[in-house]
Amino acid sequence: MSTTYDMVPDGLLNDEKALLEGMYGKFGGMYVPPPLEEKLQKLSSEFRSAIDDPLFRNEFSYYLKHFVGRPSPLFLARNLTEATGSKIYLKREDLNHTGAHKINNTIGQILLAKRMGAREVIAETGAGQHGVATATAAALVGIKCKVFMGKVDVDRQSVNVSRIKLLGAELISTEMGTATLKDAVNAAIEYWVTSPDSFYLLGSQVGPHPYPVMVGYFQHIVGKEARQQIIEAEGRLPDSIFACVGGGSNAIGLFGAFLGDNNVDIHAAEGGGSGSKPKTAATLTFGEPGVFQGTFSYCLTDDKGQPTDSWSIAAGLDYPGISPQHAYLKDTGRVKYHVVTDQEAIDAFRMLSRTEGIIPAIESAHAVSLAVKLLKGKNSLGIINLSGRGDKDVERELA
């Protein structure tokens, strides 16, 4: 297939509300203190200028091909197909450089940071994949990097912690709150407010405008490739597509190219934890709309309506908020969001490893579990976004 990318997602530049204000229906926006609002307005302006510049788009496209290794394959999982009775393809984001979809976004944002003259980039990370990808991108262009990570995630993702440090980034562990992803975001934002020369390279489709729009833009290549690849392989669009969703970046990356195809069913697997509150990260299933970490979206809350803690065996899904675009897609009914428990994800992790010889990230295993459940005996055609590889997970109880 062609590797010359049109880097403008279908419809984005015609959607003035999303591009200029970060609004998806009633969700989104910029709920931050004045010092941050000024920085975000400048970032929004610079982002719009960059994506309107053919030189920027060409540079991004160059690194996607020659550094990330795109296009990632669309692989027919024959053994999984035989086991389920439906034809299942895997979008192999796990084969990207650094082992996940996160590198697409970090390359885009690091080029924007360089364009803006940033002297330092900072990032949050849960599973560690975004931390690794940010450290990688920073090393590539020669910018200092700090990665904030919750202490719980530092302990359960030791492989990625070592990779982050090896790549030359400074890893800062935080013990506040539950010491997981939301706390890493809080720590990164606190540092960002007091560090005017830093560029916050946010890893998921969350937070205040323009981050959801930016991350969606830099990840849209996943679905753009998958759409072309499935047509080349099967002569038609899939009946359904699947992705896991924590903050929402890998899911929107796949979903974006299919949102206008009403004959394609779209399903997202949330980190269900135990399957019910309070031990869950299924924000769109159990949460309520509200302002959280700079945006209006769904959030897990307590009995008083205050943001509460989340739980998932998958560090990358262990977040009580969600992308405002996913909130909109949930409320409009275009995407169906499902709870997948820790145990279901572990079972799928082992199953894919043993049936296809592919060890998925435990985050991606949630999407595998959901697809197998919904496609069993249906004789249909599906795509699962395999958003990352499972190296980081095999040292834990999953093996």
C-alpha positions as CSV (number, residue, x, y, z in Angstrom):
1,M,0.0,0.0,0.0
2,S,1.0,3.6,-0.4
3,T,3.1,5.2,2.4
4,T,2.5,8.8,1.3
5,Y,0.0,10.0,3.9
6,D,-2.6,12.7,3.8
7,M,-2.1,13.9,7.3
8,V,-5.4,15.7,7.5
9,P,-8.1,13.5,9.2
10,D,-11.3,13.4,7.2
11,G,-13.6,16.2,8.4
12,L,-11.3,17.7,11.1
13,L,-10.4,20.9,9.3
14,N,-14.0,21.4,8.4
15,D,-15.1,20.9,12.0
16,E,-14.4,24.4,13.3
17,K,-16.0,23.8,16.7
18,A,-13.5,20.9,17.4
19,L,-10.5,22.5,15.8
20,L,-10.9,26.0,17.4
21,E,-12.7,25.2,20.7
22,G,-12.1,21.5,21.3
23,M,-15.8,20.9,21.6
24,Y,-17.5,17.6,20.7
25,G,-21.2,18.4,21.2
26,K,-21.3,19.6,24.8
27,F,-18.0,17.8,25.8
28,G,-14.5,19.2,25.7
29,G,-13.3,22.8,26.3
30,M,-10.6,24.4,28.3
31,Y,-11.2,24.5,32.1
32,V,-7.9,25.7,33.5
33,P,-6.5,28.6,35.5
34,P,-5.5,31.8,33.5
35,P,-1.8,31.1,33.4
36,L,-2.4,27.7,31.7
37,E,-5.1,29.1,29.5
38,E,-2.6,31.5,27.9
39,K,-0.2,28.6,27.2
40,L,-3.0,26.4,25.8
41,Q,-4.3,29.2,23.5
42,K,-0.7,29.6,22.1
43,L,-0.4,25.9,21.7
44,S,-3.7,25.7,19.9
45,S,-2.6,28.4,17.5
46,E,0.8,26.8,16.8
47,F,-0.9,23.4,16.2
48,R,-3.3,24.8,13.6
49,S,-0.4,26.6,11.9
50,A,1.7,23.5,11.9
51,I,-0.9,21.2,10.4
52,D,-1.6,23.8,7.7
53,D,2.1,23.7,6.8
54,P,3.0,21.1,4.1
55,L,6.6,21.1,5.5
56,F,5.4,20.0,8.9
57,R,3.1,17.4,7.5
58,N,5.8,16.0,5.3
59,E,8.3,15.8,8.1
60,F,5.8,14.0,10.3
61,S,5.0,11.6,7.4
62,Y,8.8,11.0,6.9
63,Y,9.3,9.9,10.6
64,L,6.2,7.8,10.6
65,K,7.6,5.8,7.7
66,H,11.3,5.7,8.3
67,F,11.5,5.9,12.2
68,V,8.2,4.4,13.4
69,G,8.0,1.8,10.7
70,R,4.6,2.6,9.3
71,P,2.3,1.3,7.8
72,S,1.8,-1.3,10.5
73,P,0.4,-4.6,9.1
74,L,-3.2,-5.7,9.1
75,F,-2.8,-9.4,10.0
76,L,-5.3,-12.1,9.4
77,A,-5.4,-14.1,12.7
78,R,-6.3,-17.4,11.1
79,N,-6.3,-19.4,14.4
80,L,-8.4,-16.9,16.1
81,T,-10.7,-16.9,13.1
82,E,-11.1,-20.6,13.2
83,A,-11.8,-20.5,17.0
84,T,-14.5,-17.9,16.8
85,G,-16.2,-18.6,13.5
86,S,-15.6,-15.0,12.4
87,K,-12.8,-13.5,10.2
88,I,-10.6,-11.4,12.5
89,Y,-7.8,-9.1,11.5
90,L,-5.3,-7.5,14.0
91,K,-4.1,-4.0,13.3
92,R,-0.5,-4.5,14.5
93,E,0.4,-1.3,16.3
94,D,2.5,-3.6,18.6
95,L,5.0,-3.7,15.7
96,N,5.7,0.0,15.8
97,H,9.0,1.2,17.1
98,T,8.8,1.2,20.9
99,G,6.0,-1.4,20.7
100,A,2.7,0.6,20.8
101,H,0.6,3.2,19.1
102,K,1.9,5.9,21.5
103,I,4.9,6.7,19.2
104,N,2.6,8.2,16.5
105,N,1.5,10.9,18.8
106,T,4.9,11.6,20.5
107,I,6.6,12.1,17.1
108,G,3.9,14.6,16.1
109,Q,4.1,16.5,19.3
110,I,7.9,16.5,19.5
111,L,8.0,18.0,16.1
112,L,5.6,20.7,17.3
113,A,7.6,21.2,20.4
114,K,10.8,21.7,18.3
115,R,8.9,24.1,16.0
116,M,7.9,26.2,19.1
117,G,11.4,26.3,20.5
118,A,10.8,24.2,23.6
119,R,13.9,23.4,25.7
120,E,12.2,20.6,27.6
121,V,9.3,18.2,27.2
122,I,7.4,16.6,30.1
123,A,5.0,13.7,30.0
124,E,2.8,11.5,32.2
125,T,2.6,7.7,31.8
126,G,0.7,4.8,33.3
127,A,1.7,1.6,31.5
128,G,5.0,3.2,30.6
129,Q,4.4,3.0,26.8
130,H,3.9,6.8,26.5
131,G,6.8,7.4,28.7
132,V,9.0,5.2,26.5
133,A,7.7,6.8,23.3
134,T,8.2,10.4,24.7
135,A,11.7,9.6,25.8
136,T,12.4,8.1,22.4
137,A,11.1,11.1,20.5
138,A,13.0,13.5,22.8
139,A,16.2,11.6,22.2
140,L,15.6,11.7,18.5
141,V,15.4,15.5,18.3
142,G,17.8,16.3,21.3
143,I,15.3,17.8,23.8
144,K,15.5,17.2,27.5
145,C,12.7,15.0,28.9
146,K,11.0,14.4,32.2
147,V,8.5,11.6,32.7
148,F,6.0,11.6,35.6
149,M,4.7,8.2,36.8
150,G,2.7,7.0,39.8
151,K,4.7,4.9,42.3
152,V,2.2,2.0,41.8
153,D,2.9,2.0,38.1
154,V,6.6,2.3,38.6
155,D,6.5,-0.9,40.5
156,R,4.2,-2.8,38.1
157,Q,5.9,-1.6,34.9
158,S,9.6,-2.0,35.8
159,V,10.6,-3.0,32.2
160,N,9.3,0.3,30.8
161,V,10.8,2.3,33.7
162,S,14.2,0.9,32.7
163,R,13.7,1.7,29.1
164,I,12.7,5.3,29.9
165,K,15.9,5.8,31.9
166,L,18.1,4.1,29.3
167,L,16.7,6.6,26.7
168,G,18.1,9.5,28.8
169,A,14.8,10.8,30.3
170,E,14.5,11.7,34.0
171,L,11.8,9.6,35.6
172,I,9.9,11.3,38.4
173,S,7.8,9.0,40.7
174,T,4.8,10.4,42.5
175,E,3.2,8.9,45.6
176,M,0.2,11.3,45.8
177,G,-3.3,9.9,45.6
178,T,-3.4,6.3,44.4
179,A,0.0,6.8,42.7
180,T,-1.4,5.8,39.3
181,L,-2.0,7.6,36.0
182,K,-4.3,10.4,37.2
183,D,-1.8,11.3,39.8
184,A,1.0,11.3,37.2
185,V,-1.1,13.7,35.2
186,N,-1.6,16.0,38.2
187,A,2.1,16.0,39.0
188,A,3.0,16.8,35.4
189,I,0.5,19.7,35.3
190,E,1.8,21.1,38.5
191,Y,5.3,21.1,37.1
192,W,4.2,22.6,33.8
193,V,2.5,25.5,35.4
194,T,5.8,26.6,37.0
195,S,8.0,25.8,34.1
196,P,7.4,28.3,31.2
197,D,10.0,26.7,28.9
198,S,8.5,23.2,29.1
199,F,6.2,21.6,26.5
200,Y,3.7,19.2,28.0
201,L,3.5,16.2,25.7
202,L,0.2,14.6,26.8
203,G,-0.2,11.0,25.8
204,S,-3.9,10.3,25.6
205,Q,-6.9,12.0,24.1
206,V,-7.8,13.7,27.4
207,G,-7.2,17.1,29.1
208,P,-8.0,20.6,28.0
209,H,-8.2,21.8,24.5
210,P,-6.2,21.5,22.2
211,Y,-4.9,18.1,23.5
212,P,-7.8,15.9,22.5
213,V,-7.8,17.4,19.0
214,M,-4.0,17.1,18.7
215,V,-3.8,13.6,19.9
216,G,-6.7,12.5,17.7
217,Y,-5.0,14.1,14.7
218,F,-1.6,12.4,15.3
219,Q,-3.3,9.0,15.9
220,H,-5.7,9.1,13.0
221,I,-3.2,7.3,10.8
222,V,-4.1,4.0,12.5
223,G,-7.7,4.0,11.1
224,K,-6.7,5.5,7.8
225,E,-4.3,2.6,7.1
226,A,-6.7,0.0,8.5
227,R,-9.5,1.2,6.3
228,Q,-7.4,1.0,3.1
229,Q,-5.8,-2.3,4.1
230,I,-9.1,-4.1,4.8
231,I,-10.5,-3.0,1.5
232,E,-7.4,-4.2,-0.3
233,A,-7.6,-7.6,1.6
234,E,-11.4,-8.2,1.6
235,G,-12.8,-5.8,-1.0
236,R,-15.1,-4.3,1.6
237,L,-15.3,-2.6,5.0
238,P,-15.4,-4.7,8.2
239,D,-18.7,-5.5,9.9
240,S,-17.2,-4.3,13.2
241,I,-14.0,-2.8,14.8
242,F,-12.7,-3.1,18.3
243,A,-10.2,-1.2,20.6
244,C,-9.5,-0.8,24.3
245,V,-10.2,2.5,25.8
246,G,-8.6,4.2,28.9
247,G,-8.1,7.8,28.0
248,G,-9.0,7.0,24.4
249,S,-6.1,7.6,22.0
250,N,-5.6,4.2,20.3
251,A,-9.4,3.8,20.1
252,I,-10.0,7.1,18.4
253,G,-7.0,6.4,16.1
254,L,-8.8,3.3,14.7
255,F,-12.4,4.6,15.0
256,G,-11.9,8.0,13.3
257,A,-11.7,6.6,9.8
258,F,-14.9,4.6,10.2
259,L,-17.2,7.0,12.0
260,G,-19.0,8.0,8.9
261,D,-19.6,4.3,7.9
262,N,-22.9,3.6,9.6
263,N,-22.7,-0.1,8.4
264,V,-19.6,-0.6,10.5
265,D,-20.3,-1.4,14.2
266,I,-17.8,0.2,16.6
267,H,-17.0,-1.3,20.0
268,A,-14.7,-0.2,22.8
269,A,-13.5,-2.3,25.8
270,E,-13.2,-0.4,29.1
271,G,-10.9,-1.5,31.9
272,G,-13.6,-3.1,34.0
273,G,-11.5,-4.2,37.0
274,S,-13.8,-6.3,39.1
275,G,-16.8,-5.4,36.9
276,S,-18.5,-2.9,39.2
277,K,-17.8,0.2,41.3
278,P,-15.6,1.0,43.2
279,K,-13.0,-1.3,41.7
280,T,-13.2,-0.3,38.1
281,A,-11.9,2.0,35.4
282,A,-15.0,1.8,33.2
283,T,-15.6,5.5,33.1
284,L,-18.3,5.6,30.4
285,T,-20.2,2.8,31.9
286,F,-20.2,3.9,35.5
287,G,-19.2,7.6,35.4
288,E,-21.1,10.9,35.2
289,P,-20.4,14.0,33.1
290,G,-18.3,16.6,34.8
291,V,-15.1,18.7,34.7
292,F,-11.9,16.7,35.3
293,Q,-8.3,17.6,34.6
294,G,-9.2,20.5,32.3
295,T,-12.1,19.2,30.2
296,F,-15.8,18.4,30.5
297,S,-16.3,14.7,29.9
298,Y,-17.4,11.6,31.8
299,C,-15.6,10.9,35.1
300,L,-15.9,8.2,37.8
301,T,-17.4,9.9,40.9
302,D,-18.2,9.1,44.5
303,D,-21.6,9.5,46.2
304,K,-21.1,13.3,46.4
305,G,-20.3,13.7,42.8
306,Q,-16.5,14.2,43.3
307,P,-13.9,12.5,41.1
308,T,-12.9,9.2,42.6
309,D,-10.2,6.6,42.1
310,S,-10.2,4.0,39.3
311,W,-8.9,0.4,39.2
312,S,-7.7,-1.8,36.3
313,I,-5.1,-4.5,36.1
314,A,-4.0,-2.6,33.0
315,A,-2.0,0.5,34.0
316,G,-2.8,2.2,30.7
317,L,-6.6,1.9,31.3
318,D,-6.4,2.8,35.0
319,Y,-7.8,6.3,34.7
320,P,-11.1,7.8,36.0
321,G,-11.6,10.2,33.1
322,I,-12.1,9.8,29.4
323,S,-11.7,11.6,26.1
324,P,-14.4,14.2,25.4
325,Q,-14.8,12.8,21.9
326,H,-15.5,9.4,23.3
327,A,-18.0,10.9,25.7
328,Y,-19.8,12.4,22.7
329,L,-19.6,9.1,20.7
330,K,-21.1,7.3,23.7
331,D,-24.0,9.8,24.1
332,T,-24.8,9.8,20.4
333,G,-24.7,6.0,20.3
334,R,-22.2,5.8,17.5
335,V,-19.8,3.7,19.6
336,K,-20.8,1.0,22.1
337,Y,-18.7,0.9,25.3
338,H,-18.4,-2.4,27.2
339,V,-17.0,-3.5,30.5
340,V,-14.2,-6.1,30.3
341,T,-13.0,-7.4,33.6
342,D,-9.4,-8.0,34.7
343,Q,-9.9,-11.8,34.5
344,E,-11.5,-11.7,31.1
345,A,-8.5,-9.6,29.9
346,I,-6.0,-12.1,31.5
347,D,-7.8,-15.0,29.7
348,A,-7.5,-13.2,26.4
349,F,-3.9,-12.3,27.0
350,R,-3.1,-16.0,27.4
351,M,-5.3,-17.1,24.5
352,L,-3.8,-14.8,21.9
353,S,-0.3,-15.7,23.0
354,R,-1.0,-19.4,22.6
355,T,-3.2,-19.3,19.5
356,E,-1.4,-16.8,17.4
357,G,2.1,-16.5,18.9
358,I,1.4,-12.8,19.6
359,I,1.7,-11.5,23.2
360,P,-0.5,-8.5,23.5
361,A,-0.3,-5.7,26.0
362,I,-2.8,-6.4,28.8
363,E,-4.6,-3.2,27.7
364,S,-5.1,-4.6,24.1
365,A,-6.2,-7.9,25.6
366,H,-9.3,-6.2,26.8
367,A,-10.2,-5.5,23.1
368,V,-9.4,-9.1,22.1
369,S,-11.7,-10.4,24.9
370,L,-14.5,-8.2,23.7
371,A,-14.1,-9.1,20.1
372,V,-14.1,-12.9,20.7
373,K,-17.2,-12.6,22.9
374,L,-19.2,-10.5,20.4
375,L,-18.0,-12.3,17.2
376,K,-18.2,-15.9,18.4
377,G,-20.2,-17.8,15.8
378,K,-21.3,-14.7,13.9
379,N,-19.5,-15.4,10.5
380,S,-18.6,-11.7,10.3
381,L,-15.6,-9.6,9.5
382,G,-13.8,-7.7,12.3
383,I,-10.7,-5.7,13.1
384,I,-9.1,-5.5,16.5
385,N,-6.6,-2.7,17.2
386,L,-3.7,-4.5,18.9
387,S,-2.5,-1.2,20.4
388,G,0.7,-2.6,22.1
389,R,2.9,-5.6,22.8
390,G,3.0,-7.4,26.1
391,D,6.7,-7.4,27.0
392,K,5.9,-5.1,29.9
393,D,3.3,-7.5,31.3
394,V,4.9,-11.0,31.1
395,E,7.0,-10.6,34.3
396,R,3.8,-10.2,36.4
397,E,1.2,-12.7,37.3
398,L,-0.1,-12.7,33.7
399,A,2.3,-15.4,32.5
